[in-house]
Every structure is written in C-alpha cells, then in structure tokens.
C-alpha cells in the first residue's frame, strides 16, 4: 500500500500529528498548527484496490459509517452522558487500527500510513466529543422548557442537514463534523488520561 501526503504537509506538521496521537497537550499557538496539520491531511490519499482514495473518504467509509450509529444510540440512551461518552468513544478508538489493518491500509513498511491512523483517530475524537456536547445541550434545553427544533442524531441524513438546532428562530449551524466540531471539543485538546492511553495503545505498533 502507499500514501500520498499533500505537498504542504511539512516535518513540523508531522511532529505535531505524532504528539496528538501520543496524547500531549498543546498551547493556544500550537492548537492552530494542529488544526492546520489535520486540515492539510484532508488532501492526503491512500492507495486502495479501487484506486487512490482521500483520507476523508476512508474515514467516513471505515470509521464513521460503521461505528457512529452505535455510539450515538449509546449517548441518547445514557442516563449520564458525561460518564458514558468517554468509554463509548474509547471503544471505537480501539477498533480504528484493526479496521484499517483489515482493509490493508496500515503497513509498517509504509511509515506514512501512520498519518491515516492519526487522521481517523483525530476526526473520530472530534465527532464523538462534538455529539456528546450536542446531546447534552439538547437535554439541558428540554429540562429548561425551552422550545427548540433539532435534527435526529440517529439519522445519518439528518446529521448532514444544514442546521442542527433551531431555538426561538436562531439556527445553530455548528455541526460536530470535521472542521466545525473542533470549536467545541478540541479547544484545549482536552483528552483525559483514558483517551491518552487509548491513543498510545493504538499507535504503538505502527511506528
């Protein structure tokens, strides 16, 4: 297998990507570089049996599509979202490397395949934390008696709607998907010790 990284993805971007997978925390200035690195990886491609495929497509097909519904159903059914969300997210994170390996997209002989793993871990982390935030907000609105109209997080088509939430005529467009979701969940790159350990276990055999 082979990976093509975008021309602008420098050694500096590679280093901060590795630091993310290793569970390090980042300063405000470093977070800007972190966001830039993973935005650049949108343009990366990986060789598959069907031809060259973008990292975005690979993530959506192998990670988000098979795992998102189970994760989101667990959130919706949870009594305590804060206590439930992280273990559910970590369950999927531990399955990302096996899913990529089974697809033939992780190869120790191809060091750049690490960045596909990092990309999938990063965007799953953002997706999971973003939707945990959203479900908690919806519960707070309901408990407060505030009238609102929201999309169905369990419906994949609704999750891609232009607006997630309408509260008294105000439309919230910050969908917890790819770029927009980081505003909530990666502001401080706030991984717990559990998520750091999970990241380390998933990546240790790739390098």
GUZATI-334842 format. One line per field, with one value per atom (N, C-alpha, C): atom name; residue number from 1; x, y, z. Coordinates in nm, 3 decimals, padded with zeros to 5 digits. Example, Ala and Ser with C-alpha at 12.3 -4.5 7.8 and 13.67 -1.06 7.14 Angstrom:
% GUZATI-334842
atom <- c(N CA C N CA C)
seq <- c(1 1 1 2 2 2)
px <- c(01.319 01.230 01.320 01.285 01.367 01.290)
py <- c(-00.569 -00.450 -00.330 -00.225 -00.106 00.003)
pz <- c(00.780 00.780 00.780 00.708 00.714 00.787)
This chain:
% GUZATI-334842
atom <- c(N CA C N CA C N CA C N CA C N CA C N CA C N CA C N CA C N CA C N CA C N CA C N CA C N CA C N CA C N CA C N CA C N CA C N CA C N CA C N CA C N CA C N CA C N CA C N CA C N CA C N CA C N CA C N CA C N CA C N CA C N CA C N CA C N CA C N CA C N CA C N CA C N CA C N CA C N CA C N CA C N CA C N CA C N CA C N CA C N CA C N CA C N CA C N CA C N CA C N CA C N CA C N CA C N CA C N CA C N CA C N CA C N CA C N CA C N CA C N CA C N CA C N CA C N CA C N CA C N CA C N CA C N CA C N CA C N CA C N CA C N CA C N CA C N CA C N CA C N CA C N CA C N CA C N CA C N CA C N CA C N CA C N CA C N CA C N CA C N CA C N CA C N CA C N CA C N CA C N CA C N CA C N CA C N CA C N CA C N CA C N CA C N CA C N CA C N CA C N CA C N CA C N CA C N CA C N CA C N CA C N CA C N CA C N CA C N CA C N CA C N CA C N CA C N CA C N CA C N CA C N CA C N CA C N CA C N CA C N CA C N CA C N CA C N CA C N CA C N CA C N CA C N CA C N CA C N CA C N CA C N CA C N CA C N CA C N CA C N CA C N CA C N CA C N CA C N CA C N CA C N CA C N CA C N CA C N CA C N CA C N CA C N CA C N CA C N CA C N CA C N CA C N CA C N CA C N CA C N CA C N CA C N CA C N CA C N CA C N CA C N CA C N CA C N CA C N CA C N CA C N CA C N CA C N CA C N CA C N CA C N CA C N CA C N CA C N CA C N CA C N CA C N CA C N CA C N CA C N CA C N CA C N CA C N CA C N CA C N CA C N CA C N CA C N CA C N CA C N CA C N CA C N CA C N CA C N CA C N CA C N CA C N CA C N CA C N CA C N CA C N CA C N CA C N CA C N CA C N CA C N CA C N CA C)
seq <- c(1 1 1 2 2 2 3 3 3 4 4 4 5 5 5 6 6 6 7 7 7 8 8 8 9 9 9 10 10 10 11 11 11 12 12 12 13 13 13 14 14 14 15 15 15 16 16 16 17 17 17 18 18 18 19 19 19 20 20 20 21 21 21 22 22 22 23 23 23 24 24 24 25 25 25 26 26 26 27 27 27 28 28 28 29 29 29 30 30 30 31 31 31 32 32 32 33 33 33 34 34 34 35 35 35 36 36 36 37 37 37 38 38 38 39 39 39 40 40 40 41 41 41 42 42 42 43 43 43 44 44 44 45 45 45 46 46 46 47 47 47 48 48 48 49 49 49 50 50 50 51 51 51 52 52 52 53 53 53 54 54 54 55 55 55 56 56 56 57 57 57 58 58 58 59 59 59 60 60 60 61 61 61 62 62 62 63 63 63 64 64 64 65 65 65 66 66 66 67 67 67 68 68 68 69 69 69 70 70 70 71 71 71 72 72 72 73 73 73 74 74 74 75 75 75 76 76 76 77 77 77 78 78 78 79 79 79 80 80 80 81 81 81 82 82 82 83 83 83 84 84 84 85 85 85 86 86 86 87 87 87 88 88 88 89 89 89 90 90 90 91 91 91 92 92 92 93 93 93 94 94 94 95 95 95 96 96 96 97 97 97 98 98 98 99 99 99 100 100 100 101 101 101 102 102 102 103 103 103 104 104 104 105 105 105 106 106 106 107 107 107 108 108 108 109 109 109 110 110 110 111 111 111 112 112 112 113 113 113 114 114 114 115 115 115 116 116 116 117 117 117 118 118 118 119 119 119 120 120 120 121 121 121 122 122 122 123 123 123 124 124 124 125 125 125 126 126 126 127 127 127 128 128 128 129 129 129 130 130 130 131 131 131 132 132 132 133 133 133 134 134 134 135 135 135 136 136 136 137 137 137 138 138 138 139 139 139 140 140 140 141 141 141 142 142 142 143 143 143 144 144 144 145 145 145 146 146 146 147 147 147 148 148 148 149 149 149 150 150 150 151 151 151 152 152 152 153 153 153 154 154 154 155 155 155 156 156 156 157 157 157 158 158 158 159 159 159 160 160 160 161 161 161 162 162 162 163 163 163 164 164 164 165 165 165 166 166 166 167 167 167 168 168 168 169 169 169 170 170 170 171 171 171 172 172 172 173 173 173 174 174 174 175 175 175 176 176 176 177 177 177 178 178 178 179 179 179 180 180 180 181 181 181 182 182 182 183 183 183 184 184 184 185 185 185 186 186 186 187 187 187 188 188 188 189 189 189 190 190 190 191 191 191 192 192 192 193 193 193 194 194 194 195 195 195 196 196 196 197 197 197 198 198 198 199 199 199 200 200 200 201 201 201 202 202 202 203 203 203 204 204 204 205 205 205 206 206 206 207 207 207)
px <- c(00.084 00.000 00.088 00.029 00.106 00.018 00.082 00.013 00.079 -00.002 00.047 00.007 00.105 00.078 00.080 00.001 -00.002 00.131 00.168 00.299 00.325 00.221 00.240 00.250 00.243 00.248 00.394 00.444 00.586 00.625 00.753 00.800 00.740 00.714 00.651 00.511 00.436 00.302 00.309 00.407 00.424 00.450 00.532 00.567 00.445 00.366 00.252 00.143 00.136 00.043 00.082 00.210 00.258 00.232 00.251 00.228 00.081 -00.008 -00.151 -00.180 -00.128 -00.154 -00.095 00.016 00.079 00.009 -00.094 -00.175 -00.120 -00.032 00.023 -00.080 -00.062 -00.145 -00.074 -00.152 -00.099 -00.132 -00.041 -00.067 -00.164 -00.213 -00.306 -00.242 -00.117 -00.047 -00.029 00.001 00.020 -00.111 -00.223 -00.351 -00.379 -00.340 -00.359 -00.281 -00.160 -00.079 -00.139 -00.192 -00.258 -00.376 -00.460 -00.575 -00.527 -00.424 -00.370 -00.321 -00.253 -00.200 -00.311 -00.418 -00.525 -00.613 -00.618 -00.687 -00.608 -00.477 -00.395 -00.415 -00.433 -00.449 -00.581 -00.673 -00.791 -00.750 -00.636 -00.590 -00.499 -00.471 -00.389 -00.471 -00.404 -00.472 -00.398 -00.473 -00.417 -00.455 -00.362 -00.389 -00.475 -00.588 -00.676 -00.696 -00.768 -00.794 -00.874 -00.951 -01.033 -00.959 -00.835 -00.758 -00.724 -00.679 -00.642 -00.769 -00.769 -00.886 -00.843 -00.923 -00.888 -00.900 -00.825 -00.837 -00.981 -01.044 -01.182 -01.272 -01.264 -01.348 -01.320 -01.192 -01.154 -01.211 -01.198 -01.252 -01.403 -01.473 -01.619 -01.665 -01.597 -01.640 -01.604 -01.484 -01.435 -01.458 -01.476 -01.488 -01.626 -01.659 -01.783 -01.907 -01.913 -02.033 -02.060 -01.962 -01.993 -02.007 -01.948 -01.944 -02.030 -02.067 -02.134 -02.269 -02.351 -02.487 -02.487 -02.401 -02.393 -02.350 -02.251 -02.203 -02.313 -02.382 -02.484 -02.605 -02.641 -02.751 -02.715 -02.590 -02.545 -02.555 -02.523 -02.536 -02.681 -02.767 -02.908 -02.973 -02.932 -02.993 -02.926 -02.815 -02.740 -02.813 -02.807 -02.859 -02.763 -02.633 -02.531 -02.437 -02.456 -02.377 -02.230 -02.199 -02.059 -01.985 -02.052 -01.987 -01.984 -02.075 -02.090 -02.010 -01.999 -01.945 -01.801 -01.715 -01.574 -01.549 -01.609 -01.590 -01.643 -01.755 -01.809 -01.714 -01.661 -01.568 -01.443 -01.391 -01.268 -01.288 -01.407 -01.435 -01.411 -01.464 -01.447 -01.303 -01.239 -01.099 -01.011 -01.039 -00.960 -00.985 -01.093 -01.125 -01.075 -01.023 -00.982 -00.861 -00.757 -00.641 -00.676 -00.749 -00.788 -00.869 -00.956 -01.036 -00.947 -00.850 -00.758 -00.667 -00.623 -00.540 -00.617 -00.741 -00.823 -00.843 -00.848 -00.864 -00.731 -00.623 -00.491 -00.432 -00.472 -00.430 -00.331 -00.287 -00.180 -00.067 00.050 00.164 00.290 00.354 00.478 00.587 00.579 00.679 00.650 00.533 00.495 00.472 00.575 00.562 00.451 00.421 00.318 00.177 00.161 00.029 -00.007 00.094 00.067 -00.025 -00.010 -00.089 -00.235 -00.262 -00.401 -00.463 -00.389 -00.436 -00.460 -00.364 -00.377 -00.499 -00.519 -00.633 -00.765 -00.777 -00.900 -00.922 -00.815 -00.827 -00.871 -00.812 -00.842 -00.987 -01.033 -01.168 -01.273 -01.242 -01.338 -01.347 -01.235 -01.235 -01.322 -01.304 -01.382 -01.530 -01.561 -01.700 -01.767 -01.701 -01.759 -01.779 -01.678 -01.690 -01.791 -01.796 -01.891 -02.035 -02.065 -02.202 -02.238 -02.143 -02.170 -02.211 -02.141 -02.175 -02.315 -02.346 -02.476 -02.590 -02.578 -02.685 -02.706 -02.596 -02.609 -02.681 -02.649 -02.716 -02.866 -02.902 -03.044 -03.118 -03.054 -03.117 -03.134 -03.036 -03.046 -03.160 -03.174 -03.283 -03.418 -03.430 -03.556 -03.587 -03.486 -03.507 -03.545 -03.499 -03.528 -03.662 -03.727 -03.855 -03.844 -03.725 -03.705 -03.750 -03.828 -03.875 -03.762 -03.741 -03.636 -03.675 -03.607 -03.626 -03.487 -03.463 -03.329 -03.336 -03.226 -03.221 -03.212 -03.238 -03.230 -03.087 -03.014 -02.874 -02.860 -02.967 -02.959 -02.986 -03.019 -03.046 -02.924 -02.850 -02.729 -02.758 -02.873 -02.907 -02.933 -03.002 -03.030 -02.901 -02.804 -02.677 -02.603 -02.635 -02.571 -02.658 -02.762 -02.851 -02.779 -02.824 -02.758 -02.764 -02.871 -02.886 -02.911 -02.841 -02.859 -02.969 -02.984 -03.068 -03.130 -03.261 -03.331 -03.393 -03.350 -03.403 -03.464 -03.596 -03.667 -03.624 -03.610 -03.576 -03.430 -03.343 -03.198 -03.150 -03.078 -03.030 -02.885 -02.857 -02.720 -02.665 -02.557 -02.503 -02.376 -02.334 -02.205 -02.219 -02.230 -02.239 -02.109 -02.118 -01.996 -01.939 -01.899 -01.838 -01.714 -01.612 -01.487 -01.453 -01.430 -01.372 -01.454 -01.586 -01.667 -01.669 -01.657 -01.672 -01.559 -01.443 -01.329 -01.353 -01.442 -01.466 -01.506 -01.576 -01.622 -01.522 -01.471 -01.410 -01.258 -01.195 -01.050 -00.991 -01.075 -01.027 -00.904 -00.906 -00.790 -00.721 -00.758 -00.712 -00.726 -00.851 -00.875 -00.894 -00.793 -00.800 -00.776 -00.854 -00.833 -00.720 -00.681 -00.576 -00.621 -00.754 -00.805 -00.784 -00.818 -00.802 -00.655 -00.570 -00.427 -00.375 -00.412 -00.366 -00.418 -00.541 -00.600 -00.525 -00.493 -00.420 -00.285 -00.216 -00.084 -00.091 -00.188 -00.200 -00.230 -00.309 -00.349 -00.237 -00.144 -00.042 00.093 00.111 00.246 00.304 00.219 00.270 00.282 00.253 00.256 00.391 00.450 00.575 00.692)
py <- c(-00.118 00.000 00.124 00.237 00.361 00.478 00.581 00.702 00.823 00.914 01.040 01.152 01.214 01.329 01.456 01.557 01.681 01.754 01.828 01.895 01.987 02.052 02.148 02.085 01.953 01.883 01.862 01.952 01.958 01.871 01.870 01.796 01.852 01.982 02.043 01.986 01.972 01.914 01.766 01.697 01.556 01.542 01.630 01.623 01.650 01.751 01.782 01.675 01.611 01.500 01.384 01.353 01.246 01.281 01.406 01.448 01.432 01.459 01.440 01.293 01.204 01.062 01.014 01.073 01.036 01.098 01.181 01.234 01.358 01.432 01.553 01.665 01.762 01.881 01.990 02.093 02.195 02.334 02.426 02.567 02.621 02.743 02.802 02.815 02.858 02.872 02.736 02.634 02.501 02.442 02.478 02.426 02.472 02.595 02.645 02.559 02.521 02.435 02.295 02.246 02.115 02.113 02.217 02.225 02.229 02.307 02.319 02.184 02.109 01.979 01.885 01.876 01.783 01.834 01.965 02.018 01.982 01.991 01.954 01.806 01.722 01.578 01.545 01.641 01.619 01.588 01.645 01.631 01.510 01.437 01.317 01.204 01.111 00.998 00.869 00.759 00.628 00.535 00.448 00.354 00.239 00.216 00.104 00.020 -00.089 -00.175 -00.099 00.000 00.077 00.197 00.218 00.333 00.425 00.547 00.642 00.698 00.697 00.739 00.843 00.947 01.050 00.997 01.059 01.024 01.046 01.151 01.180 01.062 01.014 00.902 00.777 00.750 00.633 00.642 00.759 00.777 00.755 00.815 00.804 00.661 00.592 00.456 00.353 00.363 00.259 00.289 00.416 00.451 00.510 00.620 00.686 00.605 00.556 00.484 00.359 00.273 00.152 00.174 00.281 00.295 00.407 00.506 00.624 00.594 00.513 00.490 00.424 00.325 00.257 00.355 00.437 00.536 00.635 00.688 00.789 00.732 00.608 00.545 00.529 00.494 00.483 00.616 00.727 00.859 00.892 00.870 00.905 00.826 00.701 00.615 00.628 00.699 00.708 00.793 00.750 00.830 00.946 00.918 01.018 01.028 01.130 01.144 01.162 01.243 01.270 01.142 01.054 00.930 00.826 00.836 00.734 00.764 00.892 00.931 00.885 00.906 00.874 00.724 00.636 00.493 00.449 00.505 00.471 00.516 00.638 00.690 00.603 00.568 00.489 00.350 00.292 00.161 00.165 00.270 00.282 00.313 00.400 00.434 00.310 00.216 00.093 00.006 00.029 -00.052 00.011 00.133 00.203 00.136 00.107 00.041 -00.095 -00.183 -00.311 -00.294 -00.192 -00.169 -00.130 -00.045 -00.004 -00.119 -00.198 -00.314 -00.414 -00.440 -00.537 -00.491 -00.359 -00.304 -00.297 -00.338 -00.335 -00.197 -00.107 00.033 00.074 -00.021 00.004 -00.091 -00.034 -00.116 -00.064 -00.144 -00.100 -00.062 -00.117 -00.085 00.050 00.106 00.235 00.331 00.403 00.490 00.593 00.637 00.739 00.688 00.555 00.503 00.544 00.581 00.632 00.752 00.836 00.959 00.932 00.822 00.783 00.741 00.664 00.626 00.751 00.842 00.965 01.045 01.054 01.128 01.069 00.938 00.872 00.887 00.874 00.894 01.036 01.132 01.273 01.306 01.268 01.306 01.224 01.101 01.028 01.094 01.134 01.203 01.328 01.406 01.529 01.499 01.400 01.361 01.319 01.231 01.175 01.282 01.364 01.467 01.574 01.603 01.703 01.660 01.535 01.489 01.468 01.433 01.426 01.564 01.666 01.804 01.838 01.802 01.836 01.768 01.640 01.568 01.627 01.666 01.726 01.860 01.939 02.068 02.048 01.952 01.926 01.885 01.807 01.768 01.888 01.976 02.095 02.185 02.199 02.280 02.222 02.090 02.024 02.040 02.023 02.035 02.178 02.275 02.415 02.460 02.373 02.408 02.501 02.511 02.599 02.526 02.597 02.538 02.534 02.420 02.407 02.300 02.304 02.203 02.156 02.027 01.974 01.857 01.832 01.716 01.589 01.476 01.346 01.295 01.290 01.249 01.104 01.025 00.883 00.862 00.968 00.960 01.015 00.930 00.978 01.093 01.091 01.200 01.330 01.319 01.439 01.499 01.413 01.463 01.551 01.538 01.619 01.738 01.768 01.879 02.011 02.118 02.248 02.304 02.271 02.324 02.210 02.214 02.114 02.151 02.281 02.323 02.459 02.471 02.599 02.628 02.737 02.776 02.915 02.923 03.050 03.129 03.058 03.122 03.134 03.105 03.110 02.975 02.974 02.850 02.826 02.711 02.673 02.583 02.631 02.558 02.483 02.485 02.423 02.273 02.202 02.057 01.998 01.899 01.836 01.737 01.788 01.706 01.776 01.703 01.753 01.890 01.992 02.116 02.182 02.193 02.271 02.215 02.085 02.025 02.062 02.101 02.128 02.246 02.335 02.455 02.419 02.306 02.266 02.176 02.076 01.965 01.964 02.039 02.038 02.172 02.260 02.393 02.385 02.290 02.273 02.141 02.076 01.940 01.859 01.859 01.815 01.665 01.588 01.444 01.405 01.312 01.261 01.159 01.114 01.011 00.885 00.857 00.738 00.750 00.869 00.883 00.883 00.938 00.937 00.795 00.715 00.577 00.501 00.529 00.462 00.498 00.628 00.671 00.599 00.593 00.532 00.385 00.312 00.169 00.147 00.237 00.216 00.244 00.331 00.373 00.304 00.238 00.194 00.092 00.019 -00.084 -00.034 00.096 00.148 00.210 00.273 00.347 00.254)
pz <- c(00.000 00.000 00.000 -00.037 -00.046 -00.004 00.051 00.095 00.031 -00.017 -00.070 00.024 00.088 00.174 00.090 00.126 00.047 00.054 -00.051 -00.055 00.063 00.115 00.223 00.361 00.368 00.497 00.534 00.619 00.648 00.768 00.798 00.916 01.045 01.046 01.163 01.182 01.072 01.080 01.123 01.074 01.111 01.261 01.313 01.454 01.543 01.508 01.594 01.581 01.465 01.447 01.539 01.544 01.632 01.778 01.813 01.952 01.990 01.895 01.923 01.953 01.871 01.890 02.022 02.062 02.189 02.310 02.285 02.394 02.462 02.394 02.455 02.454 02.543 02.543 02.462 02.424 02.334 02.384 02.356 02.384 02.280 02.303 02.207 02.069 02.064 01.937 01.870 01.947 01.891 01.838 01.901 01.853 01.712 01.679 01.543 01.444 01.480 01.395 01.386 01.499 01.499 01.403 01.410 01.319 01.174 01.150 01.014 00.963 01.050 01.008 00.965 01.044 01.010 00.897 00.879 00.760 00.634 00.641 00.526 00.490 00.590 00.565 00.496 00.488 00.404 00.260 00.221 00.083 00.063 00.168 00.156 00.095 00.029 -00.034 -00.002 -00.011 00.016 -00.099 -00.138 -00.248 -00.197 -00.264 -00.232 -00.357 -00.343 -00.460 -00.566 -00.522 -00.616 -00.674 -00.629 -00.675 -00.560 -00.591 -00.486 -00.421 -00.289 -00.212 -00.109 -00.092 00.005 00.147 00.238 00.380 00.428 00.378 00.419 00.385 00.262 00.218 00.301 00.325 00.404 00.546 00.607 00.742 00.744 00.651 00.651 00.624 00.533 00.497 00.604 00.660 00.752 00.899 00.933 01.074 01.106 01.046 01.085 01.049 00.926 00.883 00.968 00.992 01.071 01.221 01.275 01.421 01.478 01.397 01.451 01.512 01.445 01.495 01.633 01.653 01.782 01.891 01.860 01.957 01.992 01.892 01.915 01.989 01.957 02.030 02.177 02.203 02.342 02.415 02.346 02.407 02.438 02.339 02.354 02.468 02.484 02.585 02.723 02.730 02.855 02.958 03.084 03.194 03.223 03.218 03.249 03.129 03.048 02.925 02.956 03.055 03.087 03.125 03.198 03.241 03.131 03.036 02.932 02.807 02.771 02.641 02.620 02.719 02.700 02.681 02.764 02.739 02.603 02.560 02.428 02.317 02.332 02.231 02.225 02.344 02.351 02.291 02.307 02.247 02.096 02.033 01.888 01.854 01.931 01.903 01.900 01.990 01.993 01.871 01.800 01.682 01.552 01.561 01.439 01.374 01.451 01.392 01.333 01.404 01.343 01.214 01.210 01.089 00.971 00.997 00.891 00.848 00.946 00.912 00.827 00.865 00.790 00.646 00.627 00.492 00.417 00.483 00.420 00.410 00.501 00.491 00.599 00.682 00.779 00.745 00.719 00.676 00.744 00.830 00.896 00.796 00.675 00.573 00.506 00.533 00.477 00.594 00.640 00.757 00.746 00.624 00.607 00.639 00.650 00.687 00.831 00.910 01.044 01.039 00.934 00.928 00.894 00.827 00.807 00.940 01.019 01.152 01.237 01.237 01.315 01.271 01.141 01.086 01.135 01.130 01.172 01.323 01.403 01.546 01.579 01.512 01.537 01.506 01.386 01.347 01.419 01.458 01.541 01.678 01.734 01.862 01.855 01.749 01.733 01.713 01.631 01.607 01.738 01.811 01.933 02.040 02.063 02.165 02.122 01.993 01.943 01.964 01.934 01.951 02.099 02.182 02.325 02.376 02.329 02.365 02.316 02.193 02.136 02.211 02.239 02.308 02.447 02.513 02.646 02.639 02.537 02.518 02.496 02.413 02.386 02.513 02.597 02.724 02.816 02.817 02.900 02.852 02.721 02.667 02.705 02.692 02.725 02.874 02.957 03.101 03.141 03.062 03.091 03.033 02.957 02.897 02.779 02.721 02.605 02.479 02.397 02.273 02.172 02.110 02.010 01.909 01.797 01.693 01.651 01.661 01.633 01.536 01.468 01.380 01.464 01.400 01.467 01.454 01.565 01.558 01.518 01.528 01.490 01.341 01.271 01.127 01.052 00.979 00.909 00.813 00.748 00.655 00.731 00.843 00.923 00.980 01.010 01.065 00.965 00.839 00.736 00.694 00.771 00.738 00.760 00.692 00.706 00.848 00.923 01.058 01.155 01.267 01.371 01.468 01.492 01.602 01.573 01.600 01.590 01.726 01.789 01.920 01.906 01.917 01.908 01.784 01.673 01.547 01.518 01.616 01.595 01.546 01.435 01.378 01.413 01.472 01.506 01.396 01.332 01.218 01.250 01.374 01.410 01.423 01.311 01.313 01.366 01.456 01.505 01.404 01.286 01.183 01.133 01.110 01.057 01.113 01.029 01.079 01.188 01.170 01.262 01.404 01.419 01.551 01.645 01.592 01.679 01.770 01.731 01.809 01.952 01.967 02.099 02.170 02.101 02.172 02.172 02.084 02.080 02.121 02.177 02.213 02.302 02.395 02.482 02.458 02.348 02.322 02.451 02.503 02.640 02.649 02.613 02.628 02.773 02.821 02.955 02.953 03.070 03.075 03.005 03.008 02.939 02.789 02.734 02.590 02.550 02.634 02.602 02.596 02.694 02.695 02.576 02.539 02.424 02.298 02.281 02.164 02.158 02.270 02.271 02.234 02.289 02.258 02.112 02.053 01.914 01.817 01.857 01.762 01.783 01.895 01.930 01.833 01.762 01.670 01.527 01.505 01.369 01.337 01.437 01.412 01.388)
